[in-house]
């Protein structure tokens, strides 16, 4: 395995996703409009409800995570979706490309877009609601962002596997799944308020731990021991599992002919 | 497969089977290939003909590693299509007559994207992209987005993309489908040039018999998942025993013509022409002319020709 052979197809996928993203008419809405609307509406709601600055920070952290994960996981899912929509799947899989080139290439652009959104929303939150994302320090912010991006990678790759298995029929489920993950991870509330069986599921989601760790810097007691380490370990397991699932889905699509049905 | 076969044959498929299964509750099975055996020599243009649903695309997809066969063995360029798929993919490529690529990418971006997937970069990639754009007369459309192109231009982009890795084996799935006649002629010329100049092996499917006859060194007829016949166009015509066509313009038309010795059948070809298929033209034409003279039938025109490949197709597809 040479680095060049690894980097070149990864770069090809990243460059393709970037170009497609920039030329997408919804790019503006995805990158700016919806995230800004989200932070403004939630921030104003915290004022209306008269929440303390700490409680406001708790909710705004969730809003930031929601925007970042949504955009980044969508970009990872584009690894498969762009070719499914354009019916060019077979050209991609006739080339000597590996699954990791597809997912990592797309993820890199997802991370870039997610980071741009984070910076914009952080500036907006500081200006409008006196919420400063850097208050917990650079390490804490880095861990929080890493958690958002790793969760996005896992969700995005699972979406790719579903789309490869079931075709465009799986798209609706794919869009719903990310919101389900966010709800379970305690996006606007601590997972302790969830019913016990649901809280157990939440404990299996990496983002739960990263949200918990970051919020602990805003005066909320952490519900888990070593949340960042646990979140990273869980993410590593899920990244491997998701790639295994995607690979298995492609092999199955080669068996069933779905790879051809999704092509011209 | 012996080492001699591995160097001589681009494709060596033996008893390849493929059945598609669908439906969750009521399983439906469709046998697409029922034991296909096919050998194609390197450097050859091979045409795969057959009616819709015969298994052409399924076979092509298995050979191109896009589909896994259920049974049998398929070796392409000496490599097993299932076990050695990744290594094989570097040496193959494919273009289809209904191409589709990412709608927002520009022509040069599409070709460069696939070039990078095949390991090209830097100056070599730029040179290759430029050369293909020029070769397929896409220079004026270089910066046009894919969704702005006409059908013919899209097909040219597909052909350019298919050559980005200088493949040893190229699959063309109905490459001139829906193209204007002049563009079709140019595409056919390009295909012939690829074989002549680069020694590329080309496997193509087509519904245009004239195209197959003009381009292909060998033709395989596939129907209901089986190869029914394989050989050169001439050999297939002989093999089918279709005879020769004697086209006649007669005045008056004799009633006994279809029953004359050696005449297999006669059909009205319009405009006063009667096409009679005979077993041996060198023997039957003089016999017929003597009979016409004897009966006072005026022969206004007469042509002898080989049967068209289309007639072989119709016969086999029946």
Interface residues (C-beta under 8 A of the other chain):
Chain A: X4 X5 X8 X9 X11 X12 X15 X16 X19 X20 X23 X24 X82 X83 X86 X87 X88 X90 X91 X92 X93 X94 X95 X96 X97 X251 X254 X255 X256 X257 X259 X260 X263 X264
Chain B: X20 X21 X57 X58 X61 X64 X65 X66 X67 X68 X86 X87 X89 X90 X92 X93 X94 X96 X98 X99 X100 X101 X102 X103 X104 X105 X109 X113 X114 X116 X117 X118 X119 X121 X145 X161
